[in-house]
Every structure is written in structure tokens, then in C-alpha cells.
Amino acid sequence: AVGIQGPMSGAMSARLGPLVSSLIIHVGGTITTIVLLLFSGGVNLRDVPSLPRPFLFAGVFGVVLYLTLAYTLPRVGTTVSVALLVLAQLVIGVILDHFGWMGVSQHSFNGTRLLGVALLVGGTYFVTR
């Protein structure tokens, strides 16, 4: 989805500006989520108050991600933008897993994970050349 959404978002951002296109994308996502919730029968809003308060602001990261892509994609292209995005997400994922932060189960950093990160760093290097 990121590989397709990125170019679409970049084109929309170039025409309308990053904030307006961010609004359109997030409203579309909200409508899609509401429809999915209604059809899945899985609406459970009773437990929302029990979430840690910072979790309620997770959507802010989506806006930051979108605005970052809206800025970088027209400048460096889709391939480099997606490669850097995947690399950044992998590094953050490894850190969160290692320490068990944000409520994820703990998975220690080891040689296999180091090799995976190194391969992705190498791949990112080559696609950015």
C-alpha cells in the first residue's frame, strides 16, 4: 500500500499542498475504518479509556509520516522514499522489540536480526545510488 499511496499522495500534495492532501487521505481512511468496523461487528469502544494516554495520539505519527513522504517523495522519488521508510520502520521495530516497549512482546536483538538489518541497510544504500 505504501508503494502505491506514496506516488498518489505526492501528486495530490503537489496540486493541493501537503496539509490539504493529508486531510483528504485521513478522512478517507477514517471513513474506510468506520465501514470496516460496522461490517465486522467488532466495535469495542468500552476499553478505549483503559488505553495508556499516549496511545490515543498514535494518529499524529500517521500525519508526520504522511507529511514527511509528501516532502521527500517529489525530491528523491518513490523508490528512495519507500526504501528509507522501510529501513526506518525496521530499525524502530527492532528497538521496540528488544526492549518490549509500547506493549509489544520482547524479542532480543541477536545476530540474525543484525544480519537482516545489515542487508536492508545495504539494499537501501544501493537503491539510493
N, C-alpha and C positions, 0 to 999 in steps of 0.2 A: 504494500500500500504506500509506503514512504517513497518508493521509486516512481510511482505514478502521481501521488499527491504533490511531490516536490515541484515538478515542472508545471503542473496546473496552478499551484499556488504562486509560483514565480511569475507566470504570465498574468495571473489575476492581480498580483501585487504591483506589477509594472503598470497596469492600466488604472487601478483604483487606489493604490497605496497600500502599504502593509497593514495598517490598522483596520481599514475597511474590509480588506480581504480576510484578515484574521476573524473579524466579526462574522462574515458570511460563512466561513469554514466551521466556526464553533457553533453557530446557530444550526447549521446543517447537521453537525454531529449530535447536538442536543436533541433535535427532532428525531433523528435516527435512533438514538438511545431510548427515547420515550416510546417510540413504536415497538422496539425490541422488548422493552420491559412489559408493555401491555400484552404483547402476544406470548411472552414466555411465562407469564403468571408468576414471575419471580420477584415481584416488588416487595422489598423488606425494608421499609423506612424506619421501623421501630428501633433498630440497632444503630442508626446514624449518630444519635447523641453519645453513644459509648465509644465512638472512634476518638483516637487522640486528635486534639485540635489541629495540629499541623497537617494531618491527612486531609482535612477539609479544604486545604488550599492547593491540592495537587494539580488542579486545573491551571494554576498560574504557570507551572512548568510547561504545560502544553502551549500556552501563549508565548512564553520565552522561546521554546523550541521553534514554533512557527515563525516568529519574528527573526530569529537567527537564520533560519533557512531562507526567509524572504530576502534577507540582506546578502547572504553568501551565494545562493544559487545563481543569480544573474552574473555574479562576478567570477565565479570559479567553475560553474557548470554543475550538472546533475551528478555525474559520477563522483567528482571530488566531494561534493556536499554530502552525498549518501555515504561514501566511504568514511568520511570524518565523523558523521553521525553514528554509524555503526561502531566505529572504534571507540568513540566517547562512551556510548552506552555499554559496551563490553567492559571497559575499564571501570566505570561506575558500578556495574553489576558484580564484577569480581570483588571490589572493595566492600560492597554491601553484603555479599555472600560471606566473605571472610570474617567479618565482624558480626554478622547476624543482625544488622541494623534494619530499621523500618519494619520490623516484624517478620522478616524472611528467615527461613531456616538457615543455620550456619553451615557453610561449606568452606573448609580451609583452602587457602591458596597453596597449590602444590606444583610440581614440575610439569604435569600435564596441562594445567591451566596456564602456566607460564609459557609453554610452547604454543598454546592456542593464541594467547595474546601476542606473542612474538610474530607468529605467522600473519595475524591480522595487521599488525604494525607494518610488516614487510609488504603485504598486499596494498595497504593504504599508501605506502611510500611509492610503490610502482604505479598506481593509478593516478597519483598526483603529479607524475612527471610528464 
